[in-house]
Amino acid sequence: MVSSHSSLDLPRLLVLLALAWGFWIMITAVKRIFQSVRSPIPGPNLAKFSSLWIQYNILKDSGRVWETIHRLHQKYGPVVRVAPNSVSVCHPDALRTIYYGPRGLNGGILLSTLRQYNSDNLVSTLNSDLHFARRKQVSSLYSAPVVSGPAYQEILKVFMSQFMAMIEEEASNSPSRVANGLAWVTWLTADIMIRLVYGNDHNIRLLADKESRATMAELIPKTNAADVIALEAIATLYPRIISRISGYFPPKSTMADFGLHQVEAALSRSAQKQGPVSLKYPSNTHLGRLVELYESKGPSAEIPNKRYIASDCLDHFIAGTRTTNDLLGAALWHLSLPENKGCQERLRSELHEAGVRPGTHPDLSSLQKLPYLNCVLKETLRTNPPIPIQLPRVVKDGETLTVMGFKIESGTNIASQSYSLHQDPNSYLEPETWKPERWEISPTSNEYRQMQRSFWPFGSGARMCTGMNVAWAMSRLVIARIFSTYSTSLDTIWLDENGVLLPPEKRKDFYPSLPNQPLRFEVCIDK
């Protein structure tokens, strides 16, 4: 028999549970603050009690998070507390502790802002064990042997030929042979990544078809880089809120619609096949691989549904295009500056001596052996890392981590950033200067080893960039094809009446603020 007082006790019970929950949250918060106050890790005093310090300073720096963090390291040293529950580390000795291991630490909540279609993908998967299982499914698609193999090389050759033809067409139609180098790089990388991720069962041909470029015009950002940085800073400061807002109000995107359509079409084709799916000869596209695994094994923790497939495909497309665009845009910029004319001429001489001449498509293996080409790309990755911000990790529950002699408690966010590592004067002499020649020393020397230890453009460990080999391949081919054929220089629109580069505030409509990079492409004489 139920007591007549049960209905009266339920509200009281709920209140008690709510109070207990609130008390537990308060105790946890106080405990973390107490731990951070007692911790010997240096940093601003306010940062030990509140995240307001880092929030205010990031906003004061116009969202350039990496610069805010870098100044902290310059003032306080290699290990800094930036908030009660967040520690930043800038030292090559710490990278192995934080990022290495078969699975590594769990990902930081910031990674959840990279979800697509309101679904997780490989990068946004925070749990290290699940991330390891998901990465294992697709990592072989981007391995060095596969990327250097004949199938990949044929894809790159086709698109590179189209790219060079479009550069020449635009330059030929200009009295001063000006073409927007970065715009064509964007169409090139997008064409390649669409092919690698989604296959070729579609009618999008960005380099070859003007209508395709109009359809995918969103791939050339119209938003000033400063505004984009500000939005990314907000995501850094409030990742949980941004992740939830994106789930309820996903941004409209032609590319996202295209990606979802490709996934649905692939699943439909797979369902129409007779018999079980065979994994003996797995697909060589990202979408094909995930669909095969999904159809053969059914829904699982690794691939729960079609939205995960769509999310992972779109995220790999975005990462593969944006990061490579950033690298190539920076390389074109540095090599086209007047003060770097000698670097460009030296690069061209190396290419010609190696048989890389106008109209030829070099073998990737031959480009990998060209020392100065590799110096140029490596130095550009150092000064202009595609991902300069922190790569966040979380110390697992019940565990602690010792980094540079400091004990890091469980639940603490810990991160390093390539920007600070690459600007360390202990590793790089005059770190703010773009100087490819710094890498022309013996790889066995202490100086080279120190530079290499701090070189961190793609991350490391279990969450290292899966597409690193593709980025290297595309970058080597683009730079080799352009500078074996053309001599590039800045258009006069960048310069004042004396031929001096205009200050940044007077070129906000151009690179790097916007993907507008008018360069002169003069055909060089093949000697």
TORMAR-477370 format. One line per field, with one value per residue (C-alpha): residue number from 1; residue in one letter; y, z, x. Coordinates in Angstrom, 3 decimals. Layout:
<pts>
resi	c(NUM,...)
resn	c(a,...)
c2	c(Y,...)
c3	c(Z,...)
c1	c(X,...)
</pts>
This chain:
<pts>
resi	c(1,2,3,4,5,6,7,8,9,10,11,12,13,14,15,16,17,18,19,20,21,22,23,24,25,26,27,28,29,30,31,32,33,34,35,36,37,38,39,40,41,42,43,44,45,46,47,48,49,50,51,52,53,54,55,56,57,58,59,60,61,62,63,64,65,66,67,68,69,70,71,72,73,74,75,76,77,78,79,80,81,82,83,84,85,86,87,88,89,90,91,92,93,94,95,96,97,98,99,100,101,102,103,104,105,106,107,108,109,110,111,112,113,114,115,116,117,118,119,120,121,122,123,124,125,126,127,128,129,130,131,132,133,134,135,136,137,138,139,140,141,142,143,144,145,146,147,148,149,150,151,152,153,154,155,156,157,158,159,160,161,162,163,164,165,166,167,168,169,170,171,172,173,174,175,176,177,178,179,180,181,182,183,184,185,186,187,188,189,190,191,192,193,194,195,196,197,198,199,200,201,202,203,204,205,206,207,208,209,210,211,212,213,214,215,216,217,218,219,220,221,222,223,224,225,226,227,228,229,230,231,232,233,234,235,236,237,238,239,240,241,242,243,244,245,246,247,248,249,250,251,252,253,254,255,256,257,258,259,260,261,262,263,264,265,266,267,268,269,270,271,272,273,274,275,276,277,278,279,280,281,282,283,284,285,286,287,288,289,290,291,292,293,294,295,296,297,298,299,300,301,302,303,304,305,306,307,308,309,310,311,312,313,314,315,316,317,318,319,320,321,322,323,324,325,326,327,328,329,330,331,332,333,334,335,336,337,338,339,340,341,342,343,344,345,346,347,348,349,350,351,352,353,354,355,356,357,358,359,360,361,362,363,364,365,366,367,368,369,370,371,372,373,374,375,376,377,378,379,380,381,382,383,384,385,386,387,388,389,390,391,392,393,394,395,396,397,398,399,400,401,402,403,404,405,406,407,408,409,410,411,412,413,414,415,416,417,418,419,420,421,422,423,424,425,426,427,428,429,430,431,432,433,434,435,436,437,438,439,440,441,442,443,444,445,446,447,448,449,450,451,452,453,454,455,456,457,458,459,460,461,462,463,464,465,466,467,468,469,470,471,472,473,474,475,476,477,478,479,480,481,482,483,484,485,486,487,488,489,490,491,492,493,494,495,496,497,498,499,500,501,502,503,504,505,506,507,508,509,510,511,512,513,514,515,516,517,518,519,520,521,522,523,524,525,526,527)
resn	c(m,v,s,s,h,s,s,l,d,l,p,r,l,l,v,l,l,a,l,a,w,g,f,w,i,m,i,t,a,v,k,r,i,f,q,s,v,r,s,p,i,p,g,p,n,l,a,k,f,s,s,l,w,i,q,y,n,i,l,k,d,s,g,r,v,w,e,t,i,h,r,l,h,q,k,y,g,p,v,v,r,v,a,p,n,s,v,s,v,c,h,p,d,a,l,r,t,i,y,y,g,p,r,g,l,n,g,g,i,l,l,s,t,l,r,q,y,n,s,d,n,l,v,s,t,l,n,s,d,l,h,f,a,r,r,k,q,v,s,s,l,y,s,a,p,v,v,s,g,p,a,y,q,e,i,l,k,v,f,m,s,q,f,m,a,m,i,e,e,e,a,s,n,s,p,s,r,v,a,n,g,l,a,w,v,t,w,l,t,a,d,i,m,i,r,l,v,y,g,n,d,h,n,i,r,l,l,a,d,k,e,s,r,a,t,m,a,e,l,i,p,k,t,n,a,a,d,v,i,a,l,e,a,i,a,t,l,y,p,r,i,i,s,r,i,s,g,y,f,p,p,k,s,t,m,a,d,f,g,l,h,q,v,e,a,a,l,s,r,s,a,q,k,q,g,p,v,s,l,k,y,p,s,n,t,h,l,g,r,l,v,e,l,y,e,s,k,g,p,s,a,e,i,p,n,k,r,y,i,a,s,d,c,l,d,h,f,i,a,g,t,r,t,t,n,d,l,l,g,a,a,l,w,h,l,s,l,p,e,n,k,g,c,q,e,r,l,r,s,e,l,h,e,a,g,v,r,p,g,t,h,p,d,l,s,s,l,q,k,l,p,y,l,n,c,v,l,k,e,t,l,r,t,n,p,p,i,p,i,q,l,p,r,v,v,k,d,g,e,t,l,t,v,m,g,f,k,i,e,s,g,t,n,i,a,s,q,s,y,s,l,h,q,d,p,n,s,y,l,e,p,e,t,w,k,p,e,r,w,e,i,s,p,t,s,n,e,y,r,q,m,q,r,s,f,w,p,f,g,s,g,a,r,m,c,t,g,m,n,v,a,w,a,m,s,r,l,v,i,a,r,i,f,s,t,y,s,t,s,l,d,t,i,w,l,d,e,n,g,v,l,l,p,p,e,k,r,k,d,f,y,p,s,l,p,n,q,p,l,r,f,e,v,c,i,d,k)
c2	c(0.000,3.404,5.971,9.011,11.184,10.007,12.718,15.327,14.033,13.998,17.787,17.908,15.070,16.873,20.031,18.065,16.411,19.791,21.245,18.267,18.575,22.301,21.697,19.078,21.505,24.228,21.900,20.740,24.338,25.397,22.358,23.205,26.841,25.742,23.395,26.109,28.639,26.190,25.057,26.299,26.739,30.419,32.743,35.856,35.937,36.436,33.411,31.185,32.169,32.927,32.537,36.244,37.134,35.050,36.031,39.736,39.567,37.474,39.987,42.813,41.090,41.079,37.345,36.411,33.719,32.461,35.896,36.194,32.774,33.514,36.665,34.656,32.233,35.097,36.481,33.368,30.622,27.308,26.263,28.796,28.656,30.560,29.774,27.840,24.620,25.326,25.101,26.023,24.454,25.654,23.348,20.467,18.233,18.384,17.313,13.623,13.653,15.452,14.137,10.796,7.288,4.794,6.680,9.804,11.999,12.825,15.782,19.193,20.513,23.057,20.209,19.796,23.043,21.135,18.946,18.984,18.232,18.244,15.062,14.053,13.280,11.930,15.241,16.198,12.783,13.590,10.092,8.869,5.185,5.897,8.363,5.691,3.206,5.771,6.966,3.409,3.069,5.854,6.630,4.222,6.324,9.104,7.115,8.093,4.970,5.510,9.238,8.593,5.712,5.839,6.282,9.397,10.770,10.492,12.458,15.177,15.302,15.891,18.705,20.296,20.530,22.266,24.590,25.698,26.243,28.507,30.531,31.081,31.982,34.660,36.054,36.158,38.188,40.803,43.570,43.126,39.319,39.431,36.455,35.812,33.038,32.143,31.919,29.327,27.468,27.278,25.788,23.344,22.048,21.857,19.842,17.447,17.015,16.511,13.740,12.120,12.398,12.006,10.384,11.597,10.556,14.169,17.128,19.527,20.502,23.681,24.326,23.300,24.671,28.273,27.209,24.861,27.741,29.891,27.092,26.695,30.403,30.096,28.308,31.718,33.547,37.030,37.677,39.627,37.472,39.700,38.911,35.201,35.313,37.052,34.344,31.621,33.351,33.250,29.519,29.146,31.013,29.454,26.072,24.430,27.282,27.500,23.737,23.762,26.797,25.180,22.080,24.015,26.539,24.875,27.359,27.033,25.768,24.590,22.388,20.815,20.121,18.607,16.410,15.102,14.335,12.380,10.328,9.530,8.584,6.319,4.564,4.130,2.577,0.287,-0.861,-1.834,-4.222,-7.924,-9.891,-8.779,-5.956,-7.188,-5.436,-7.417,-4.485,-1.440,1.839,4.465,7.400,8.559,8.295,4.896,3.481,4.625,3.414,-0.012,-0.370,0.839,-1.553,-4.531,-4.147,-2.137,0.791,0.818,3.168,3.921,4.653,5.117,6.546,8.365,11.749,10.626,9.593,12.969,14.858,13.057,13.505,17.222,17.815,16.082,18.142,21.415,20.555,19.419,22.576,25.313,24.232,23.620,26.928,28.717,27.104,27.765,31.305,32.098,30.458,32.433,35.617,35.152,34.126,37.069,39.756,41.961,41.112,37.384,37.555,35.712,32.877,32.527,32.456,29.874,27.690,27.915,26.972,23.900,22.853,23.285,21.434,18.552,18.441,20.162,22.524,24.364,21.988,18.946,17.168,16.041,12.789,13.358,11.192,13.480,16.592,15.056,14.975,18.685,20.322,23.978,23.288,21.456,24.316,26.823,24.789,23.925,27.543,28.619,26.030,27.421,31.098,30.534,27.343,26.473,25.832,28.293,27.875,25.420,21.734,20.969,17.781,16.818,14.831,11.765,11.264,9.587,10.336,13.010,14.190,15.513,18.083,19.935,19.102,20.376,18.069,18.494,17.322,15.168,17.095,19.876,21.214,21.210,22.323,23.449,25.652,25.610,29.409,29.631,26.623,28.078,31.498,30.209,32.102,29.196,27.050,29.585,32.552,35.620,33.540,36.269,36.273,34.006,32.450,29.084,28.914,28.284,24.643,24.198,22.781,19.209,17.186,15.641,19.021,20.109,23.265,21.309,18.804,21.607,23.242,19.917,19.170,22.444,22.040,21.140,22.275,19.128,18.192,14.814,11.576,9.836,12.954,14.061,15.471,12.519,14.457,15.588,13.535,14.912,18.478,17.885,16.339,19.141,21.843,20.407,20.018,23.481,25.330,23.245,23.734,27.482,28.434,26.177,28.031,31.565,34.378,35.900,39.358,41.549,43.545,47.328,47.495,46.314,49.089,52.849,55.285,54.447,50.714,50.103,47.611,49.395,49.078,46.380,48.878,50.023,46.546,45.118,44.087,41.744,38.770,37.834,39.699,38.311,35.552,38.210,37.768,39.558,38.429,38.927,35.633,36.312,33.338,32.594,31.676,27.986,27.903)
c3	c(0.000,-1.040,1.710,1.415,2.137,-0.942,-3.222,-0.632,-0.181,-3.891,-4.349,-1.164,-2.441,-5.748,-3.896,-1.760,-4.840,-6.557,-3.484,-3.242,-6.918,-6.567,-3.450,-5.297,-8.169,-5.710,-3.811,-7.073,-8.225,-4.874,-4.866,-8.319,-7.383,-4.184,-6.170,-8.681,-5.924,-4.155,-7.403,-8.043,-11.756,-12.569,-14.256,-13.678,-10.182,-11.458,-13.748,-10.679,-9.587,-12.778,-16.556,-16.837,-17.228,-20.358,-21.768,-21.381,-22.856,-25.848,-26.655,-26.160,-28.699,-31.243,-30.869,-31.705,-29.043,-29.962,-29.369,-25.942,-24.943,-26.445,-24.351,-21.238,-22.058,-22.739,-19.276,-17.128,-18.874,-20.573,-18.233,-17.497,-15.832,-18.069,-16.128,-12.956,-14.918,-17.897,-18.332,-21.410,-22.129,-24.579,-24.630,-26.958,-23.972,-22.896,-26.207,-25.714,-22.250,-23.394,-26.891,-27.404,-26.475,-28.423,-27.587,-25.757,-23.512,-24.113,-26.388,-24.973,-25.216,-27.834,-30.369,-30.039,-32.001,-35.068,-35.218,-38.530,-39.181,-35.380,-35.236,-34.039,-36.441,-35.950,-34.835,-32.511,-30.781,-27.282,-25.822,-26.662,-27.003,-29.378,-31.298,-31.722,-33.112,-35.500,-36.740,-37.442,-39.968,-42.287,-41.525,-44.173,-46.871,-46.194,-45.496,-47.213,-49.464,-50.647,-51.326,-53.310,-55.206,-58.868,-58.214,-56.081,-58.401,-61.412,-59.580,-58.645,-62.180,-63.767,-61.415,-61.497,-65.299,-65.056,-62.363,-64.451,-67.467,-65.472,-64.024,-67.540,-68.918,-66.273,-66.540,-70.347,-70.194,-67.971,-69.458,-66.599,-66.383,-62.997,-61.589,-58.173,-57.085,-53.845,-55.453,-57.950,-55.183,-53.341,-56.356,-56.841,-53.269,-53.167,-56.408,-55.062,-51.662,-53.169,-55.298,-52.377,-49.922,-52.061,-55.275,-58.754,-59.038,-59.297,-61.673,-59.558,-61.474,-59.854,-61.965,-65.266,-64.930,-64.239,-63.171,-60.556,-59.152,-58.983,-57.183,-54.633,-54.345,-50.546,-50.675,-51.366,-48.088,-48.316,-44.612,-43.474,-41.654,-38.576,-38.283,-38.748,-36.028,-33.702,-34.293,-33.699,-30.471,-29.255,-30.003,-28.019,-25.028,-25.028,-26.790,-25.078,-25.969,-29.565,-30.011,-28.796,-30.866,-33.973,-33.241,-33.151,-35.866,-38.307,-40.789,-44.327,-46.720,-50.319,-49.599,-46.615,-48.760,-51.447,-48.895,-47.361,-50.820,-51.683,-48.493,-49.114,-52.726,-51.686,-49.072,-51.600,-54.158,-51.505,-50.420,-53.998,-54.245,-53.794,-51.059,-48.229,-48.674,-49.236,-47.515,-49.380,-51.727,-49.709,-51.330,-51.830,-50.970,-47.483,-48.111,-49.768,-46.878,-44.216,-46.192,-46.714,-43.007,-42.057,-44.462,-43.524,-39.727,-39.185,-36.755,-34.147,-31.730,-34.443,-37.180,-35.497,-38.410,-41.744,-40.056,-38.577,-42.074,-43.478,-40.602,-40.919,-44.694,-44.524,-41.731,-43.700,-46.765,-44.792,-43.042,-46.249,-48.149,-45.552,-44.035,-47.420,-48.730,-45.754,-46.354,-50.101,-49.761,-47.316,-49.532,-52.603,-50.531,-49.084,-52.389,-54.227,-51.830,-53.347,-50.612,-51.331,-55.065,-54.521,-52.732,-55.668,-58.203,-56.195,-55.955,-59.700,-60.423,-58.202,-59.956,-63.451,-62.561,-61.318,-64.644,-63.379,-66.277,-67.727,-68.935,-67.106,-64.232,-61.804,-59.914,-56.244,-55.166,-57.042,-55.368,-51.930,-52.584,-53.447,-50.396,-51.038,-51.972,-48.684,-46.837,-48.331,-47.336,-43.921,-43.123,-44.299,-42.023,-39.181,-39.660,-40.851,-39.197,-40.550,-36.996,-34.713,-31.780,-28.911,-29.411,-26.195,-24.162,-20.799,-18.044,-17.509,-14.340,-11.573,-13.217,-12.880,-15.282,-14.522,-17.086,-16.780,-13.063,-12.432,-11.308,-13.428,-11.705,-13.314,-15.258,-16.125,-19.675,-20.977,-24.380,-26.513,-29.598,-32.668,-32.808,-29.536,-30.283,-33.690,-32.234,-29.513,-29.764,-28.010,-31.049,-33.894,-34.331,-35.268,-35.174,-36.659,-39.901,-42.830,-43.709,-45.547,-45.283,-41.538,-42.369,-44.536,-41.814,-41.054,-39.736,-37.223,-35.743,-32.363,-33.922,-36.464,-33.888,-31.624,-34.471,-35.475,-31.903,-31.802,-35.319,-34.762,-37.642,-37.786,-34.124,-32.909,-31.355,-31.664,-32.954,-35.414,-38.667,-40.790,-44.036,-43.441,-46.345,-48.725,-47.650,-48.272,-51.689,-52.864,-51.560,-53.198,-56.536,-56.550,-55.635,-58.058,-60.987,-60.411,-59.856,-62.545,-64.996,-63.686,-61.953,-59.520,-57.966,-56.158,-58.328,-58.072,-56.101,-53.056,-53.379,-52.895,-55.507,-54.450,-54.891,-51.132,-49.657,-48.204,-44.446,-43.364,-42.611,-46.253,-47.750,-45.765,-48.965,-49.851,-48.471,-45.629,-44.651,-47.677,-50.183,-52.767,-53.834,-57.148,-58.291,-61.545,-63.278,-65.784,-67.906,-67.086,-69.812,-69.699,-69.879)
c1	c(0.000,1.411,1.714,-0.563,2.464,4.456,3.111,3.959,7.517,8.426,8.833,10.875,13.052,13.625,14.635,17.083,18.568,18.946,20.627,22.967,23.867,24.509,26.584,28.661,29.307,30.312,32.652,34.241,34.759,36.208,38.491,39.842,40.397,42.128,44.364,45.245,45.988,48.288,49.883,53.432,52.635,53.293,50.839,48.712,47.223,43.676,44.030,44.306,40.787,38.910,38.933,38.094,41.766,42.286,38.882,39.582,43.080,42.033,39.315,41.827,44.102,41.244,40.854,44.440,44.517,47.978,49.535,47.915,49.245,52.661,53.085,52.289,55.088,57.479,56.731,56.275,58.239,57.455,54.608,51.850,48.459,46.033,42.828,41.924,41.607,43.881,47.649,49.679,53.061,55.705,58.702,59.652,60.457,56.799,55.261,55.923,54.347,51.196,50.595,52.326,51.252,49.115,45.927,47.039,44.931,41.289,40.626,39.714,36.157,37.278,37.392,33.621,33.191,34.441,31.330,29.444,25.752,25.278,27.341,30.772,33.584,37.082,38.601,35.728,35.781,37.023,37.377,40.877,39.937,37.046,39.201,41.884,39.345,37.870,41.246,42.354,39.509,40.711,44.367,45.677,43.964,46.481,49.651,52.901,53.051,49.465,49.937,53.129,51.510,50.423,46.679,47.172,49.821,47.535,44.827,47.312,48.714,45.296,44.362,47.820,47.642,44.260,45.614,48.578,46.326,43.986,46.880,48.212,44.774,44.155,47.694,47.489,44.280,45.927,48.139,50.604,50.136,48.409,46.512,44.998,47.314,45.549,42.095,43.326,45.140,41.806,40.022,42.890,42.966,39.164,39.074,41.698,40.048,36.583,38.073,39.925,37.036,33.903,35.156,34.224,30.569,29.362,29.544,31.623,34.774,36.046,39.141,37.606,34.073,33.037,29.536,30.987,33.021,29.886,28.031,30.828,31.657,31.530,34.899,36.478,35.750,34.270,34.734,37.771,40.314,40.057,36.346,37.005,39.665,37.203,34.592,37.170,38.195,34.602,34.558,37.788,36.369,32.904,33.174,30.186,27.861,29.075,28.778,25.174,24.203,25.671,23.613,20.355,21.217,23.631,25.112,23.798,26.421,26.350,29.351,27.573,24.502,26.723,28.502,25.281,23.885,27.034,26.717,23.052,23.781,26.665,24.526,21.736,24.094,25.534,22.056,21.208,24.149,23.429,25.147,27.446,29.922,33.486,36.383,39.045,39.661,38.559,37.612,40.311,38.006,37.125,33.398,33.707,35.741,33.266,30.243,31.838,32.564,29.089,27.347,29.521,29.403,26.235,25.886,28.640,30.346,32.903,30.324,26.929,24.931,25.056,25.476,28.771,29.900,28.825,30.456,33.778,33.879,33.108,35.625,38.385,37.500,37.600,40.861,42.531,41.649,42.045,45.342,46.980,45.626,47.160,50.546,50.601,49.266,52.070,54.717,53.595,53.622,57.106,58.663,57.065,58.324,61.065,63.552,63.158,63.873,67.141,65.318,62.940,65.773,67.664,64.561,63.991,67.613,67.297,64.089,65.543,68.728,66.568,64.729,61.582,60.895,57.902,55.220,56.575,54.853,57.549,57.442,56.735,59.661,62.074,60.653,61.082,64.839,65.198,66.800,65.997,62.356,61.978,63.695,61.234,58.187,59.542,60.354,56.892,55.299,57.399,56.546,52.971,51.715,48.248,47.034,48.868,46.465,46.557,45.774,43.856,43.987,42.463,44.167,41.990,39.943,41.880,45.219,47.869,50.535,54.008,55.133,58.446,58.484,54.938,52.138,49.000,45.803,43.108,40.487,42.946,43.031,46.595,47.842,50.763,50.684,52.908,53.103,55.043,57.229,58.122,58.933,61.237,64.571,66.283,65.514,65.460,67.777,65.700,62.497,60.287,62.320,61.394,64.742,64.767,68.551,68.330,67.501,70.620,72.791,73.728,70.761,73.147,74.136,72.802,71.333,69.295,68.107,66.936,65.009,63.473,62.377,60.441,59.013,55.361,53.106,50.944,50.773,52.007,50.889,47.536,45.771,48.429,47.027,45.833,46.263,49.851,51.241,48.607,49.447,53.158,52.464,50.180,52.512,55.624,53.854,52.256,55.446,57.523,55.144,54.697,58.325,59.748,57.486,57.035,58.816,56.322,56.229,53.725,51.358,51.791,48.548,50.537,53.139,53.340,54.675,58.250,57.733,57.683,55.206,52.188,51.615,49.104,46.329,46.363,46.055,43.148,41.382,44.218,46.103,46.245,43.057,41.192,42.075,42.872,46.489,47.185,50.620,52.490,53.249,56.025,57.045,60.665,63.135,63.991,67.777)
</pts>
